Amino acid sequence: MSGADGAVPATSGPLLATRGLTRHFRIGGLRGHTLHAVDGLDLTIAEREIVALVGESGSGKSTVARLLAMVYRPTSGEIVFRGQSVSSFKRRRDLLGYRSQVPMVFQDPFSSLNPAHTIGYHMERGLKLHRPELDREGRRSEAERVLQLAGLVPPSAVLAKYPFELSGGQRQRVGFAQALSFKPKLVLADEPVSMLDVSIRIGLLNVMTSLRDDQHVSLLYITHDIASARYVSDRVLVMYAGHLVEHGPTDEVLHQPLHPYTRLLLSAVPDPRAELKVTSSDLGEPPRVVGPGEGCRFRWRCPLAQDVCGRVTPRLQEATPGHAAACHVTVPGPAAGAAPAAQGARLPGDA
Amino acid sequence: MSPQAPLPPPSAAEAPDVAAPRTASGPVLSVQDLSVSYWGGAGPARAVDQVNLELAPGEFVAVVGESGCGKSTLLFSIAKLLTPPAEVTGGQVVFGGQNMVAMTDKQLRAVRWRGMSVVMQSAMNALNPVASVRAQFADAMKAHGERRKDVVLARSEEVLRMVGIDPVHLSSYPHQLSGGMRQRVMIAMALLFSPELILMDEPTSALDVVAQRSLMVQVKQLQAQLGFAIIFVTHDMSLVSHFSDRVVVMYAGQVVEQSPTRPLFDGPMHPYAQGLLEAFPSVYGPRVPLLGIPGNPPDLAQLPQGCNFNPRCPRATDRCRAESPRLVELGDRRVRCLLYEPGGTDGAKP
């Protein structure tokens, strides 16, 4: 394994946790606004757990993935991976070690592979970088092993193929195989199936659950499709406008959604078996995250919004153990928003 | 409703010269035995295989199927947007009394946008990233004969309002808009000339569920208001379940099932349609492992013997491997499966 891994003792805590993770972007030239992509996010991911991060475009979920993958540096807050703060990694070796343990699978299988090279080349490159201990033979057998795990058979034939010879679903399996070849602890999967046909998606989702069950890998599954989140995940985190608005065990969140936004998401899932109930007036417009100020960021779209929602940002409150939501109306806290320090005390996932 | 002098719809412009007697309730579009092939090294790949489709005015028809089933090719051939190596090898597309397949570019110019417009899948790629929305709207209108600046501006503002976007966004560039807004801008653009028919190629596939839902609701409302017909191509069958009047399921270039929407979702007949419907994880039902449809769609240049779907079909029999099924008419539905033909698959009825 990589150098960083040797230095990090396995702890009994969560595999990965973030504390007050925040990322702002400066936009708009001279006038200068700040876009709050992610604000004060506390999340935990345990070992062998699939956590679904659900939200619509602009909710900041992809920014979270990029922060965790260290594509972006956080504006503030920290990421703790196996007990060590990731921002303390300065040396290339440590960063590389982290990245091999927390690889990312991208959304678009059509642009994430180089059309001029074979699958074997793509596998080889990653292995050379992240698994320097392997020799040529070792790399080949490792590549075949992970391709097989991702459901690509026969692996030796797949290695010789070019991306155009594979379907979208197969290419995305290559993405998972690549991630898997680094011996990861946590795979960040940013909308891995949204570009695929509905009929192909299930196969990929099944690959994800088998990675958890057989390879003991955790996954952060980022999606806007709450139905597929339910199919694979152990826990669901719902994000809106850079805030975590609800989290809890998957079935609990889906069957007793606390936050109005979660309810909106659920109502938008097309169910061919049900009658069309709502002709919702909600446009699905992206959240206002440029200079949002104080207050609940969902209030403009919220059917339950009250005065307090415009004044005080709601904090996550546990309704039942492990299931929390940030809403003044559905989960009125004892002192809604009165104690900013209270947030630190209630780490999401502290079940 | 349009501020510009409305042109007579192309349908009324000329007396029908081929087929389809045009009455008030006649079809707006009639696709007859249309076949399209892609010419490649492995021989012709038949992406559209003798497809028949009629569209009544104001009707919403969804065409569903997996990638590579020919659904987008069908749409492109209707719009006459095919480029080599794709070629129409047979049949015709009658729109407004004219056969689109035989039209010259000049004739097409009169039909496109005014009679029929297309909303492409990826609005990010379909919109020009270095031109404002206003410039692109003006460009489209200029290309189709409307040059008066005030008319162009008024109409641009009007269509943007129709799709629920504040006209201030006329000066926005595509990157400043969200995915949902870009897709709405595309739809607004398609509405510039109030066409009779709008072809939509997976317009919502890049959107998340909430935006997707709202876009569908909006399209439906606009349709009720303006009365255009829609052909909506998608791989996500559940998406159209509440919005389309009719669904056409395609597999390997062929129509395998065609049905009014509700009966199809209540009881899909073709095993492929059944498989498609079962590929959706449910939000409320029991959490059961799903399989989707095993395997991949066939190579269109090397189709299997017999029924195209037989290698993936859970109910395939020897007869399916030998004999190609016909499209059987059953009431207002049509299905291409031996299960529904006389003799069935060894007498086994579904």
Chai-1 contact restraints between the chains, C-beta under 6 A:
chainA,res_idxA,chainB,res_idxB,connection_type,confidence,min_distance_angstrom,max_distance_angstrom,comment,restraint_id
A,E56,B,D208,contact,1.0,0.0,6.0,A-B,restraint_1
A,E56,B,V210,contact,1.0,0.0,6.0,A-B,restraint_2
A,S57,B,S178,contact,1.0,0.0,6.0,A-B,restraint_3
A,S57,B,G179,contact,1.0,0.0,6.0,A-B,restraint_4
A,S57,B,D208,contact,1.0,0.0,6.0,A-B,restraint_5
A,S167,B,N296,contact,1.0,0.0,6.0,A-B,restraint_6
A,D197,B,E66,contact,1.0,0.0,6.0,A-B,restraint_7
A,D197,B,S67,contact,1.0,0.0,6.0,A-B,restraint_8
A,D197,B,H235,contact,1.0,0.0,6.0,A-B,restraint_9
A,V198,B,H235,contact,1.0,0.0,6.0,A-B,restraint_10
A,V198,B,D236,contact,1.0,0.0,6.0,A-B,restraint_11
A,V198,B,A279,contact,1.0,0.0,6.0,A-B,restraint_12
A,S199,B,E66,contact,1.0,0.0,6.0,A-B,restraint_13
A,S199,B,A279,contact,1.0,0.0,6.0,A-B,restraint_14
A,S199,B,G292,contact,1.0,0.0,6.0,A-B,restraint_15
A,S199,B,I293,contact,1.0,0.0,6.0,A-B,restraint_16
A,I202,B,A279,contact,1.0,0.0,6.0,A-B,restraint_17
A,I202,B,L290,contact,1.0,0.0,6.0,A-B,restraint_18
A,I202,B,G292,contact,1.0,0.0,6.0,A-B,restraint_19
A,G203,B,G292,contact,1.0,0.0,6.0,A-B,restraint_20
A,H224,B,D208,contact,1.0,0.0,6.0,A-B,restraint_21
A,H224,B,V209,contact,1.0,0.0,6.0,A-B,restraint_22
A,A227,B,P281,contact,1.0,0.0,6.0,A-B,restraint_23
A,A227,B,V283,contact,1.0,0.0,6.0,A-B,restraint_24
A,S228,B,P281,contact,1.0,0.0,6.0,A-B,restraint_25
A,Y231,B,P281,contact,1.0,0.0,6.0,A-B,restraint_26
A,A268,B,V209,contact,1.0,0.0,6.0,A-B,restraint_27
A,A268,B,V210,contact,1.0,0.0,6.0,A-B,restraint_28
A,A268,B,R213,contact,1.0,0.0,6.0,A-B,restraint_29
A,V269,B,V209,contact,1.0,0.0,6.0,A-B,restraint_30
A,V269,B,V283,contact,1.0,0.0,6.0,A-B,restraint_31
A,P270,B,S238,contact,1.0,0.0,6.0,A-B,restraint_32
A,P270,B,L239,contact,1.0,0.0,6.0,A-B,restraint_33
A,P272,B,S238,contact,1.0,0.0,6.0,A-B,restraint_34
A,P272,B,S241,contact,1.0,0.0,6.0,A-B,restraint_35
A,P272,B,F265,contact,1.0,0.0,6.0,A-B,restraint_36
A,L276,B,H242,contact,1.0,0.0,6.0,A-B,restraint_37
A,T279,B,V217,contact,1.0,0.0,6.0,A-B,restraint_38
A,D282,B,S214,contact,1.0,0.0,6.0,A-B,restraint_39
A,L283,B,G164,contact,1.0,0.0,6.0,A-B,restraint_40
A,L283,B,S214,contact,1.0,0.0,6.0,A-B,restraint_41
A,G284,B,G180,contact,1.0,0.0,6.0,A-B,restraint_42
A,G284,B,V210,contact,1.0,0.0,6.0,A-B,restraint_43
A,G284,B,A211,contact,1.0,0.0,6.0,A-B,restraint_44
A,G284,B,S214,contact,1.0,0.0,6.0,A-B,restraint_45
A,P286,B,S178,contact,1.0,0.0,6.0,A-B,restraint_46
